[in-house]
Structure formats: C-alpha cells, structure tokens
Amino acid sequence: MENEKIMKHLDKALEKQVPDVWDELNKKIDQLGDHSMTIREKKSLSRRILFTAAACLIAASSLTLSPVRAAIQNVYDKIFSSEHIDDSGLKSALTNGMGQEINKTYYDKEHDITVHFNSILMDDKEAKLLVTYESKKTKLKNYYLDLFEGFTSLNVVVDNEEKKLKNIGRGSRYYDEKANKVAEALSFESISTFQGNEVHLKLKDLTIHGKKGASRVETVWPLDFKLSKEAVGSRETIDVSKEFSFENETYQVKRVEFSSLETRVVVTGTDIKPHIENGVAYDVFSKLQLQFLNARKMDKEKGYTVNYNKSGVFLNSAGKMADPIFSKAEADGPRDQYVLYFAPVKDRQNCVLQVGDLKINLR
C-alpha cells in the first residue's frame, strides 16, 4: 500500500472523532519519511501522540512502512504515561523508554470486547502488563480487571499447569466514556525468570463494580509471547538502619530499594504487626501507614493523587519530591514490615524520608 493510500485509509477512520490528534499524527509521519527508528526514538515519538488515535491500530495492522507502524503501534503509551494513570513509577519508566512491546489483539466474541495487549515491563519483584479493551455493544464503565479485590486473576501456564500470580496493589485504570474504552496497567509479581522464553498467560474473568456490589463476568483472555530482555529492569538494594519515633511508636528503616519502576522504603515498627483476636490474626493499619495515606486524594479522572498541602510521608531526592505511589499502599507483604512506595529517583545518594515534620536521611 502506497503512502498516499495509507494516509487516506487512516484519515477516514479518525477524522470524525479526533481531527486534532490525526493532524498531529499526519505531521509526525510526514516528518519521518521512510527513515528507520530505534526503539527509544519510537518511544519518544509515541509520547507526543494522543491515546485516542489508537482507533486506527487494527486498520493499520498490515502496514509495512516502519515509521508509520512505529507511530501507530506505540500510540497507546500516551494514555499510560498521562495524568489519567495514577502510578508515577510506571509513567517514569515509559517516559524513559522501558518495556517490551507486545501489540497483540484478542477478540472476546461472547462479550463483544476487543482486547489489545500493549506492552509489559518489570523488575525482579513486580511486573506491569498494559492492556486496553473496548466494545461497540457492551458498556464498559463498570468493567474492571481487578486483581486486587475483584474476581479477576492473572495466571501463568507452565507444563500445562496454571499458577495464579499475586497482585502488587490495585494497579491503575482509566475509562474513556466517549470511546467506551478502558486502559488498565495490571500490577503483579515479577515473571522475570522467564526472560528469553515463551510465556503463556491467561487473564481470567472481569469484575463489575456496581451499586449492588461486585459481580463476575466469566471469560478467558489468553496471551502468548516471548519475554525479551528489554522488558526487564534491574534493582539496587541498600541496607539501612535508621530509627525514628512517630506518635509514640518506634520505627526502623531496614532497607531502600531502587528500580526503574519505583523506590521502596522498607520499615518495621512497634505497631507494624497483626492484631490477634480470638486466636485469629487481622491486619491493621499502623500509624505510619495512616500517615502515608493521609496525603492521598481521590480524583475521578486521575485516580489517586498527592495532596502536598496535607501532612504525610514523602521522599525527597536531592531537593526533588518523589510522588508516593498510593495504588500500591495496601499491597500484601510480610506482616512484620510495611513498604512505602515512591516514584523512581535519579539521585540515589541524597534521599530524605519526611514523616510529618520529621526528616530521616536514608544514606
């Protein structure tokens, strides 16, 4: 297909819904010509293209011009690095070009849902699978891929046996009501040990969160791909022994972990332990966790945001604040410790943890 035919074909699909986006996409393609691009250059381009242009992905699946394919295939990154996604670590990693493109589509005929597996990225502890799905018939407003507290599960298949992958917090979700499309960043335990091998995943069941509570939509969305080294980032762990007191409780920072997806501050404390009642152990929020969540704000369009005008727990790196990642604030972990999650930092030598009015130098 010639360049002119390609442009007309895509233009017809987009001009009625997103003319401003298509104008920008046209301009970028015109500038590219037939020059090849590196993966990092593709990522840089994709950050300047809006999510709504993704409507042309299926129509463009047979394109052979590499610059055009790069522009179209990476268009989804825009939404996952936008303000609509409440994971600052994910947005930072995408901005820096991290991740492996998957670009596979699955059609759930029973529920009329077209699923696009966009990309995957991870370190040795956590993985992110970026998924978008849309429908012409099914209203998706209350449909969730809820690994945290819903009916949804993500399973890896090894030797014909399925293993359920543990969630790492709530993940992030954005619903575009006008387009009836959902973008979700699923957060779960790392599968980095599969690097270089074929991976077989099964995303099972959707969760509907309605006025009468949660309900299940039974389905299976399969995904097969080979996990490349581009998907896997490294982690640096620094052992720390910093003690501090807060609201009559004593805490100790045990270690700080740095990766391209996050900064983890691991803490133990006198009230970081399960509550025992009638021989049954219950998890309860420590005063430190409540302080961390105190600065959390819920925004209808942006998810969890940070209110820096309120007292909380913050991380300062060389004078720059690393946003708390509240979507992982309630992630499961060992009961004798609590993990504070923040965005990745560039300066790992000058990190200061701020708890209320207290300041604790972590290095």
C-alpha positions as CSV (number, residue, x, y, z in Angstrom):
1,M,0.0,0.0,0.0
2,E,1.4,3.4,-1.0
3,N,2.0,6.3,1.4
4,E,-0.9,8.3,0.0
5,K,-3.3,5.3,0.3
6,I,-2.2,4.6,3.8
7,M,-2.9,8.2,4.9
8,K,-6.3,8.3,3.3
9,H,-7.2,4.9,4.9
10,L,-6.3,6.1,8.4
11,D,-7.7,9.5,7.9
12,K,-11.1,8.1,7.1
13,A,-11.1,6.2,10.4
14,L,-10.2,9.1,12.6
15,E,-11.2,12.4,11.1
16,K,-14.7,12.4,12.6
17,Q,-13.6,11.6,16.1
18,V,-10.1,13.0,16.7
19,P,-9.2,15.5,13.9
20,D,-6.7,17.3,16.1
21,V,-4.9,14.1,17.0
22,W,-4.9,13.0,13.4
23,D,-3.4,16.3,12.3
24,E,-0.5,15.7,14.7
25,L,-0.1,12.1,13.7
26,N,0.0,13.2,10.0
27,K,2.6,15.8,10.7
28,K,4.9,13.3,12.5
29,I,4.6,10.7,9.7
30,D,5.3,13.4,7.1
31,Q,8.5,14.4,9.0
32,L,9.6,10.8,9.3
33,G,9.5,9.8,5.7
34,D,11.0,6.3,5.3
35,H,13.8,6.7,7.8
36,S,14.2,3.9,10.4
37,M,13.9,4.5,14.1
38,T,15.4,2.9,17.2
39,I,13.1,1.7,20.0
40,R,14.0,4.7,22.1
41,E,13.1,7.0,19.2
42,K,9.9,5.2,18.8
43,K,9.1,5.7,22.4
44,S,9.9,9.4,22.2
45,L,7.5,9.8,19.3
46,S,4.8,7.9,21.0
47,R,4.8,10.3,23.9
48,R,3.7,13.0,21.6
49,I,0.7,11.1,20.1
50,L,-2.6,11.0,21.9
51,F,-4.3,7.8,23.0
52,T,-7.5,8.4,21.0
53,A,-5.6,7.9,17.8
54,A,-5.3,4.2,18.7
55,A,-8.6,3.6,17.0
56,C,-6.6,3.1,13.8
57,L,-4.5,0.3,15.2
58,I,-6.5,-2.6,13.8
59,A,-6.9,-0.9,10.4
60,A,-3.2,-0.3,10.3
61,S,-2.1,-3.7,11.3
62,S,-1.0,-4.6,7.8
63,L,1.2,-1.5,7.2
64,T,4.8,-2.2,6.1
65,L,6.3,1.3,6.4
66,S,8.3,1.1,9.7
67,P,7.9,4.7,10.7
68,V,4.2,4.5,10.3
69,R,4.0,1.2,12.1
70,A,6.1,2.7,14.9
71,A,3.8,5.7,15.3
72,I,0.6,3.7,15.3
73,Q,1.8,0.7,17.4
74,N,3.2,3.0,20.1
75,V,0.2,5.4,20.3
76,Y,-1.1,3.6,23.4
77,D,1.9,4.7,25.5
78,K,0.4,8.2,25.7
79,I,-2.5,7.2,27.9
80,F,-0.3,5.1,30.2
81,S,2.1,8.0,30.7
82,S,-0.7,10.6,31.1
83,E,-2.3,12.1,34.2
84,H,-5.1,9.6,34.0
85,I,-2.8,6.8,35.3
86,D,-2.0,7.2,39.0
87,D,1.3,5.3,39.0
88,S,4.1,7.7,38.8
89,G,6.7,4.9,38.6
90,L,5.0,3.4,35.6
91,K,4.9,6.8,33.9
92,S,8.5,7.4,34.6
93,A,9.6,4.1,33.2
94,L,7.6,4.6,30.0
95,T,9.0,8.1,29.6
96,N,12.5,6.6,29.8
97,G,11.7,4.0,27.1
98,M,11.5,1.0,29.3
99,G,9.4,-2.1,28.4
100,Q,8.7,-4.7,25.7
101,E,6.1,-4.1,23.1
102,I,3.6,-6.9,22.7
103,N,1.0,-5.5,20.4
104,K,-1.4,-8.5,20.3
105,T,-5.1,-8.3,19.9
106,Y,-7.7,-10.8,21.1
107,Y,-11.5,-10.6,20.4
108,D,-13.8,-11.8,23.2
109,K,-16.7,-12.7,20.9
110,E,-19.2,-13.7,23.7
111,H,-18.9,-10.2,25.3
112,D,-18.0,-8.2,22.2
113,I,-14.8,-6.9,23.7
114,T,-11.7,-6.3,21.6
115,V,-8.6,-6.6,23.8
116,H,-5.2,-5.1,23.0
117,F,-2.2,-6.3,24.9
118,N,0.1,-3.3,24.5
119,S,3.4,-3.9,26.4
120,I,5.0,-5.4,29.5
121,L,7.7,-4.1,31.8
122,M,9.1,-5.4,35.1
123,D,12.0,-5.6,37.6
124,D,12.8,-8.6,39.8
125,K,9.8,-8.0,42.1
126,E,7.0,-6.5,40.1
127,A,5.6,-6.6,36.6
128,K,3.2,-4.3,34.7
129,L,1.0,-5.5,31.9
130,L,-0.6,-2.7,29.9
131,V,-3.9,-3.6,28.5
132,T,-6.7,-1.7,26.7
133,Y,-10.1,-3.0,25.8
134,E,-13.2,-1.6,24.0
135,S,-16.6,-2.6,22.8
136,K,-19.3,-1.4,20.5
137,K,-22.1,-3.2,22.3
138,T,-21.0,-3.7,25.9
139,K,-20.9,-0.7,28.2
140,L,-17.5,-1.0,29.9
141,K,-17.8,1.8,32.5
142,N,-18.1,-0.6,35.5
143,Y,-15.9,-3.4,34.0
144,Y,-12.5,-3.9,35.7
145,L,-9.6,-6.2,35.5
146,D,-9.4,-6.2,39.3
147,L,-6.6,-8.4,40.6
148,F,-6.6,-6.7,44.0
149,E,-10.1,-7.3,45.4
150,G,-12.2,-8.5,42.5
151,F,-12.9,-11.7,40.7
152,T,-10.1,-11.2,38.1
153,S,-7.0,-13.3,38.1
154,L,-3.8,-13.4,36.0
155,N,-2.3,-16.9,35.6
156,V,0.9,-18.2,34.1
157,V,0.8,-21.6,32.5
158,V,3.8,-23.9,33.0
159,D,3.8,-27.5,31.9
160,N,0.0,-27.3,31.4
161,E,-0.5,-26.2,35.0
162,E,-1.7,-22.7,35.9
163,K,-0.2,-20.6,38.7
164,K,-2.1,-17.6,39.9
165,L,0.2,-14.5,40.0
166,K,0.0,-12.4,43.1
167,N,-1.2,-8.8,42.7
168,I,1.0,-5.9,43.8
169,G,-1.6,-3.4,44.8
170,R,-4.6,-2.1,42.9
171,G,-2.9,-1.3,39.5
172,S,-4.2,1.7,37.5
173,R,-7.3,2.1,35.4
174,Y,-8.8,4.8,33.1
175,Y,-12.1,4.7,31.3
176,D,-12.8,6.9,28.3
177,E,-16.6,7.1,28.3
178,K,-16.9,8.8,24.9
179,A,-15.0,6.0,23.2
180,N,-16.1,3.3,25.6
181,K,-12.5,2.2,26.1
182,V,-10.6,1.1,29.2
183,A,-6.9,1.3,29.8
184,E,-5.5,-0.8,32.6
185,A,-2.0,-1.2,34.0
186,L,-2.0,-4.5,35.8
187,S,0.5,-4.8,38.7
188,F,1.6,-8.3,39.8
189,E,4.6,-10.4,40.9
190,S,7.5,-10.4,38.5
191,I,7.9,-13.1,35.9
192,S,11.5,-12.0,35.1
193,T,12.7,-15.6,35.5
194,F,11.0,-16.4,32.1
195,Q,13.3,-14.0,30.3
196,G,14.3,-15.4,26.9
197,N,11.4,-18.0,27.0
198,E,7.9,-18.2,25.7
199,V,5.3,-17.0,28.3
200,H,1.7,-18.2,28.4
201,L,-0.7,-16.1,30.4
202,K,-4.4,-16.3,31.0
203,L,-6.3,-13.3,32.2
204,K,-9.5,-14.8,33.7
205,D,-12.8,-13.1,34.4
206,L,-13.8,-9.4,34.5
207,T,-15.1,-7.8,37.7
208,I,-18.1,-5.5,37.5
209,H,-18.2,-3.0,40.4
210,G,-21.8,-1.8,40.5
211,K,-24.2,-0.2,43.0
212,K,-25.1,-3.6,44.4
213,G,-21.5,-4.7,44.9
214,A,-19.1,-6.7,42.8
215,S,-20.1,-9.4,40.3
216,R,-18.2,-11.7,37.9
217,V,-18.1,-11.9,34.1
218,E,-16.6,-15.3,33.2
219,T,-14.1,-15.1,30.4
220,V,-10.6,-16.0,29.5
221,W,-8.2,-13.7,27.6
222,P,-5.1,-15.6,26.5
223,L,-1.7,-14.1,25.8
224,D,1.4,-15.8,24.4
225,F,4.7,-14.0,23.8
226,K,8.4,-14.4,24.2
227,L,9.8,-12.3,27.1
228,S,12.8,-10.3,26.0
229,K,15.5,-8.6,28.0
230,E,14.0,-5.2,27.0
231,A,11.1,-5.9,29.4
232,V,13.3,-6.5,32.5
233,G,15.0,-3.8,34.5
234,S,17.4,-4.0,37.5
235,R,17.0,-3.3,41.2
236,E,19.5,-1.9,43.6
237,T,19.1,-2.7,47.3
238,I,20.7,-0.7,50.1
239,D,20.6,-1.9,53.7
240,V,19.8,0.8,56.1
241,S,19.4,1.1,59.9
242,K,17.7,4.3,60.7
243,E,15.4,4.6,63.8
244,F,12.8,7.2,64.4
245,S,9.8,7.8,66.6
246,F,6.3,9.0,65.4
247,E,3.2,9.3,67.6
248,N,4.7,7.3,70.4
249,E,5.7,4.4,68.1
250,T,9.2,3.4,67.2
251,Y,10.1,2.6,63.6
252,Q,13.2,1.5,61.8
253,V,14.1,1.8,58.2
254,K,15.6,-1.5,57.2
255,R,16.4,-1.0,53.5
256,V,15.8,1.1,50.5
257,E,15.3,-0.5,47.0
258,F,15.7,1.4,43.8
259,S,14.4,0.4,40.4
260,S,13.1,1.9,37.1
261,L,9.5,1.4,38.4
262,E,9.7,2.5,41.9
263,T,11.6,3.3,45.1
264,R,10.7,1.1,48.1
265,V,11.4,2.1,51.7
266,V,11.0,-1.0,53.9
267,V,10.1,-0.2,57.5
268,T,9.5,-2.2,60.7
269,G,7.8,-0.8,63.8
270,T,6.3,-1.4,67.2
271,D,2.7,-1.2,65.7
272,I,3.5,-3.0,62.4
273,K,2.1,-6.3,63.3
274,P,-1.2,-8.2,63.1
275,H,-3.9,-7.8,65.6
276,I,-4.8,-11.1,67.4
277,E,-8.4,-11.6,68.4
278,N,-9.8,-14.9,69.5
279,G,-6.8,-16.6,68.1
280,V,-7.3,-15.1,64.6
281,A,-4.7,-12.6,63.2
282,Y,-6.1,-9.5,61.5
283,D,-4.1,-6.9,59.6
284,V,-4.4,-3.4,60.9
285,F,-3.0,-0.1,59.7
286,S,0.0,1.2,61.6
287,K,0.2,4.9,62.5
288,L,2.9,5.2,59.8
289,Q,0.7,3.7,57.1
290,L,-2.2,6.0,58.1
291,Q,0.2,9.0,57.9
292,F,1.3,7.8,54.4
293,L,-2.3,7.6,53.3
294,N,-3.2,10.9,54.8
295,A,-1.9,12.8,51.8
296,R,-3.8,10.6,49.4
297,K,-6.6,12.2,47.4
298,M,-9.1,10.5,45.1
299,D,-9.7,12.2,41.7
300,K,-12.5,11.0,39.4
301,E,-10.3,11.5,36.3
302,K,-6.8,11.0,37.7
303,G,-7.2,8.2,40.3
304,Y,-5.1,8.6,43.4
305,T,-3.2,11.9,43.5
306,V,-1.0,13.5,46.1
307,N,-2.1,16.4,48.3
308,Y,1.2,18.1,49.3
309,N,-0.7,20.6,51.4
310,K,-1.5,17.8,53.9
311,S,0.8,16.1,56.3
312,G,2.0,12.7,55.0
313,V,5.1,10.6,54.3
314,F,7.2,11.9,51.4
315,L,10.5,11.1,49.8
316,N,12.9,13.9,48.8
317,S,15.8,13.1,46.5
318,A,18.3,15.9,46.0
319,G,15.6,18.5,46.5
320,K,13.0,16.9,44.3
321,M,9.9,15.2,45.6
322,A,9.3,11.6,44.5
323,D,5.5,11.1,44.4
324,P,4.0,8.4,46.7
325,I,2.5,5.5,44.7
326,F,-0.8,5.1,46.5
327,S,-2.1,2.4,44.3
328,K,0.4,0.1,46.0
329,A,-0.1,1.4,49.5
330,E,-2.2,-1.6,50.5
331,A,-0.2,-4.3,48.7
332,D,0.2,-7.5,50.6
333,G,3.6,-8.2,52.2
334,P,5.2,-9.7,55.3
335,R,3.1,-8.8,58.4
336,D,6.1,-7.6,60.4
337,Q,7.1,-4.8,57.9
338,Y,5.5,-2.1,55.8
339,V,6.7,-0.9,52.4
340,L,6.4,2.8,51.4
341,Y,6.2,3.1,47.6
342,F,7.5,6.1,45.8
343,A,8.4,7.1,42.2
344,P,11.9,6.3,40.9
345,V,14.6,8.7,41.8
346,K,17.7,9.8,39.8
347,D,19.9,10.7,42.8
348,R,20.0,7.6,45.0
349,Q,22.7,9.1,47.3
350,N,20.7,12.0,48.7
351,C,17.3,10.6,49.8
352,V,15.4,12.0,52.8
353,L,12.3,10.5,54.2
354,Q,9.8,13.0,55.6
355,V,7.3,11.7,58.1
356,G,5.1,14.6,59.2
357,D,7.7,17.2,60.5
358,L,10.4,14.5,60.9
359,K,13.2,14.2,58.4
360,I,15.3,11.0,58.1
361,N,18.4,10.9,55.9
362,L,18.4,7.4,54.3
363,R,22.0,7.3,53.3
